[in-house]
Amino acid sequence: MKTRMFEGLLLGALLGIGAHPARAQQAGLPTIVLVHGAFADASGWSEVITRLQKRGYSVIAVQNALASLASDVANTRRVIDAQPGNVVAVGHSYGGSVISGAAAGSARVKALVYIAAFGPEANESIASVGQKFAPPALASSLVPDAAGFLSIDTAKFRDAFAADLSADRTRVLAATQKPIAAGAFEQSNPAAAWKTVPSWYLVARDDRSINPDAQRFYAARMKATTQEVDAAHLPFLSRPDAVVRMILAAAEASRTSNIR
């Protein structure tokens, strides 16, 4: 009897609702699609993923190549379109530009969540907005390679990108960073999803990669439900609970929204 009970508990743990999109859909929960930014990949969402899965959500973290904005948007749109039900799209940093394009015109996406992210207008590049604000520390920390991809100088990585994480952790992040094509910052989307989709925005007050005032500008322009957190550029690592709370708020609102 005890053996059977243990096997049942183990099976339940292995087949938790967070790993089953169909179960989450039956419970009326949207799928959470997470989109990473530049100099990172989808594994950076690990703290957020585990917390959302424990709450019963199906979660997909998109792996983008960072070779161009258009290709990252197309890849993310394929992931969104592949989900069985409604979606909450979450973008960090450059990932905000990606979800702004990928969710445009999608009937599946019911909410957008921007985490210290760019939220460009249609036909507006990241670079054009950045010129309106004081340049952050990241601007002088980028190193191009022969192929035109940018990475962050490892000696400046912590100060510019992850000042509120430990030195040991930032050394690992610096060593595993994913370069982005420099041209991606000059590219734009033909449409902006936040014009028709309810949006949430988490401003990172201590960000040295995107000027916090630029973040506030994006949030105000999209009329997003906005909160601020004492964090550097990676709040999903330094303040994951704050990030999850915002995603849950967007997800809950999306379940009762009459939009579309």
ZAMARGU-4260 file (C-alpha; in steps of 0.2 Angstrom, whole numbers, plus 5000, padded with zeros to 4 digits):
<rodrens>
0) 5000/5000/5000 | 5014/5012/5005 | 5023/5008/4989 | 5008/5011/4978 | 5005/5027/4987
5) 5023/5033/4984 | 5022/5028/4966 | 5006/5038/4964 | 5014/5053/4972 | 5030/5051/4961
10) 5019/5050/4946 | 5009/5065/4951 | 5025/5075/4953 | 5032/5070/4936 | 5015/5073/4928
15) 5012/5090/4936 | 4999/5102/4928 | 5013/5114/4924 | 5020/5101/4911 | 5004/5098/4903
20) 4997/5112/4891 | 4980/5102/4890 | 4977/5102/4909 | 4982/5120/4910 | 4970/5124/4896
25) 4956/5114/4904 | 4959/5124/4920 | 4956/5140/4910 | 4974/5146/4911 | 4984/5154/4897
30) 5000/5148/4891 | 5015/5159/4896 | 5027/5162/4882 | 5043/5169/4888 | 5055/5178/4876
35) 5073/5182/4881 | 5083/5198/4877 | 5100/5201/4870 | 5116/5193/4877 | 5105/5179/4885
40) 5095/5164/4880 | 5079/5155/4886 | 5088/5147/4901 | 5088/5163/4910 | 5070/5161/4914
45) 5073/5146/4925 | 5068/5154/4941 | 5052/5161/4933 | 5047/5145/4924 | 5048/5134/4940
50) 5037/5146/4950 | 5024/5147/4936 | 5024/5128/4934 | 5021/5126/4952 | 5005/5137/4950
55) 4999/5126/4936 | 5004/5136/4921 | 5010/5129/4905 | 5026/5138/4901 | 5036/5140/4884
60) 5053/5149/4884 | 5057/5153/4866 | 5075/5151/4860 | 5079/5165/4847 | 5095/5166/4837
65) 5097/5185/4839 | 5102/5186/4821 | 5089/5199/4816 | 5073/5206/4823 | 5062/5199/4809
70) 5069/5181/4811 | 5066/5182/4830 | 5049/5189/4828 | 5044/5175/4815 | 5051/5162/4827
75) 5042/5168/4842 | 5026/5170/4831 | 5027/5151/4827 | 5029/5147/4845 | 5013/5157/4849
80) 5003/5150/4835 | 5008/5132/4841 | 4999/5134/4858 | 4982/5126/4860 | 4974/5141/4868
85) 4976/5159/4874 | 4994/5166/4877 | 5002/5179/4888 | 5018/5184/4880 | 5032/5190/4891
90) 5047/5199/4884 | 5063/5205/4893 | 5074/5219/4886 | 5076/5216/4867 | 5063/5203/4869
95) 5050/5217/4871 | 5053/5222/4853 | 5051/5204/4848 | 5034/5201/4857 | 5028/5218/4851
100) 5030/5212/4833 | 5026/5193/4836 | 5009/5196/4845 | 5003/5209/4832 | 4987/5203/4825
105) 4987/5187/4835 | 4970/5182/4842 | 4979/5170/4854 | 4989/5184/4863 | 4978/5191/4877
110) 4991/5200/4887 | 5009/5207/4885 | 5021/5209/4899 | 5037/5219/4897 | 5051/5216/4909
115) 5063/5231/4909 | 5060/5230/4890 | 5059/5240/4874 | 5042/5243/4868 | 5044/5251/4851
120) 5030/5259/4840 | 5027/5252/4823 | 5042/5256/4811 | 5052/5263/4826 | 5069/5256/4830
125) 5076/5253/4847 | 5091/5264/4843 | 5079/5279/4839 | 5071/5279/4856 | 5087/5277/4865
130) 5094/5293/4858 | 5081/5303/4868 | 5088/5297/4885 | 5105/5297/4893 | 5115/5282/4888
135) 5117/5268/4900 | 5133/5260/4905 | 5129/5246/4893 | 5132/5258/4878 | 5150/5259/4882
140) 5153/5241/4886 | 5148/5233/4869 | 5162/5224/4859 | 5158/5220/4840 | 5166/5204/4832
145) 5171/5202/4814 | 5153/5196/4809 | 5145/5211/4816 | 5138/5203/4832 | 5139/5212/4848
150) 5144/5205/4865 | 5147/5213/4882 | 5165/5216/4888 | 5167/5203/4902 | 5176/5215/4913
155) 5161/5227/4912 | 5148/5214/4912 | 5142/5214/4930 | 5142/5233/4931 | 5132/5236/4915
160) 5121/5221/4915 | 5119/5212/4932 | 5125/5223/4946 | 5113/5216/4959 | 5119/5198/4956
165) 5134/5190/4964 | 5151/5191/4956 | 5151/5172/4954 | 5135/5171/4945 | 5139/5186/4934
170) 5155/5178/4928 | 5145/5163/4922 | 5132/5174/4913 | 5147/5184/4905 | 5155/5167/4899
175) 5139/5161/4892 | 5131/5177/4885 | 5124/5176/4867 | 5129/5189/4855 | 5116/5199/4845
180) 5118/5206/4828 | 5121/5225/4829 | 5109/5228/4815 | 5094/5221/4826 | 5094/5238/4836
185) 5091/5248/4820 | 5077/5236/4814 | 5059/5239/4817 | 5042/5230/4816 | 5028/5235/4804
190) 5015/5234/4819 | 5015/5236/4838 | 5004/5223/4847 | 5003/5234/4863 | 4991/5246/4853
195) 4977/5233/4854 | 4983/5220/4868 | 4982/5225/4886 | 5000/5227/4893 | 5010/5226/4909
200) 5027/5234/4912 | 5040/5231/4926 | 5052/5245/4927 | 5069/5241/4934 | 5074/5256/4944
205) 5093/5252/4945 | 5095/5247/4927 | 5111/5251/4918 | 5107/5243/4902 | 5091/5252/4898
210) 5089/5269/4905 | 5074/5268/4918 | 5067/5284/4911 | 5066/5276/4894 | 5057/5261/4902
215) 5045/5273/4910 | 5042/5281/4893 | 5038/5265/4885 | 5026/5260/4899 | 5017/5277/4899
220) 5015/5277/4880 | 5007/5260/4879 | 4996/5264/4894 | 5003/5248/4903 | 4999/5243/4921
225) 5016/5248/4928 | 5026/5243/4943 | 5044/5247/4948 | 5056/5236/4957 | 5073/5239/4965
230) 5083/5229/4952 | 5096/5230/4939 | 5093/5223/4921 | 5089/5205/4926 | 5075/5206/4938
235) 5069/5188/4933 | 5085/5182/4941 | 5087/5195/4956 | 5069/5198/4959 | 5059/5183/4951
240) 5045/5184/4963 | 5041/5202/4958 | 5042/5196/4940 | 5030/5181/4943 | 5018/5192/4952
245) 5016/5203/4937 | 5014/5189/4925 | 5001/5181/4936 | 4992/5198/4937 | 4992/5199/4918
250) 4987/5180/4916 | 4972/5182/4928 | 4966/5198/4919 | 4967/5189/4903 | 4955/5176/4908
255) 4941/5189/4911 | 4946/5201/4898 | 4932/5205/4884 | 4945/5211/4872 | 4944/5202/4856
</rodrens>
